[in-house]
Amino acid sequence: MENKVPRTPEDFERYWLESSAYKSMEKGIDEHEKSVSGDRMIEAFRENKGESQANHTRLKSPYMISVPMQIKLNTKRSYQRIWNDLPSTTSAIAVNVFMALIIGSIFYGTPDATVGFMSKGAVLFFAVLLNALTAMNEINSLYAQRPIVEKHKSYALYHPATEAIAGVVADIPVKFATTTVFNLILYFLAGLRREPSQFFIYFLITFVVGQIMSAVFRTLAAVTKTISQAMTLAGIMVLALVIYTGYVLPRKLAHLFFGRHQHLTYRRTLHEAMVRMDPLHQ
């Protein structure tokens, strides 16, 4: 058998192509292609797919489960991701506690009089600003999840929109805990009005602002292709918001498209209302 055993890759290829096993394999491939080709096989595949799909799922949809089921599973996975990354969540809460103690101690003992008017405004400004800036971490987290979301979309496991909805739902308890810790310390340490109605109005506004800015940063992460683009747009937007909120730059000194236009519109509307009330005012 010395001269019959193949010794080179070419010999092995030639022996394989001339063997009966290769011919049997080709015959099996041809029979399988004939059995699975044709419109009848495609229709049978579609019927089996429709039977395997969950209720309330479109027959033409490539997904096997409905949208509510996708949101439920993605929400569960989001909570599991948060639970497996507890140091990140706890560090964010600790940073907020630290910032609340610093800012609250700066404005501690502010008198409840006209002399403390600017200080009270500064406390409210920093409260809204920090609650809004906390949501900027959404950009990093979304870009970290983007490769996984794109891969699962290509596999038709779930729609990216359901992942976005689940992420928002799963982040509400975390953001609520972070906002509660920060605002409780800052509100009472800075000496703001200790009345239930005023506190809960303050808490509601800061919590809603945090949710809105979280949605804004998520949108920036979704419409951009790289994290550098998203961070650049977020930095410009935050800078514009900080400048044109009315605290750093008065409205009368604001640019035409930001503040002065609103001021002129308000004056024009007020003048028209006074003319309607008293034609002699014109």
Secondary structure, DSSP 8 states (H G I E B T S, - for coil): -TTTS--SHHHHHHHHHTSHHHHHHHHHHHHHHHHH-SHHHHHHHHHHHHHHS-TT--TT-S-SS-HHHHHHHHHHHHHHHHHHTHHHHHHHHHHHHHHHHHHHHHTTT--SSGGGHHHHHHHHHHHHHHHHHGGGHHHHHHHHHHHHHHHHHHTTS--HHHHHHHHHHHHHHHHHHHHHHHHHHHHHHTT----HHHHHHHHHHHHHHHHHHHHHHHHHHHH-SSHHHHHHHHHHHHHHHHHTTSSSS-GGGS-IIIIIHHHHHHHHHHHHHHHHH-GGG-
